[in-house]
């Protein structure tokens, strides 16, 4: 596996992400921000953050599968949440765990004012490394 997960001794060991990921080979794949849209082009879960988060992770799964990967191939992920508040972390964590299982990567969560389309509550972009 071209990804090495590093947990420096002088940094807190977070339960849901990896502080440092070293890439030592493979092909780097950049996944555009995935949004809560189904194949029909419509928003899935209008106004429902948990449903939108599950759709975003389903879309990420499809994007990864298209290049022969899965969540274990993620090196980095950035999550954007509209009008973020800490209460949303529970629904995000549930959707993420449901999709990713025990796969972890370097990760950043950002609260934003809005996304590209009104109604989107979450967007996730990622970088993967495939053997």
Helices and strands as residue ranges (DSSP letters): E 3-6, E 20-23, E 27-35, H 49-66, G 71-73, E 74-82, H 88-100, E 106-112, E 122-130
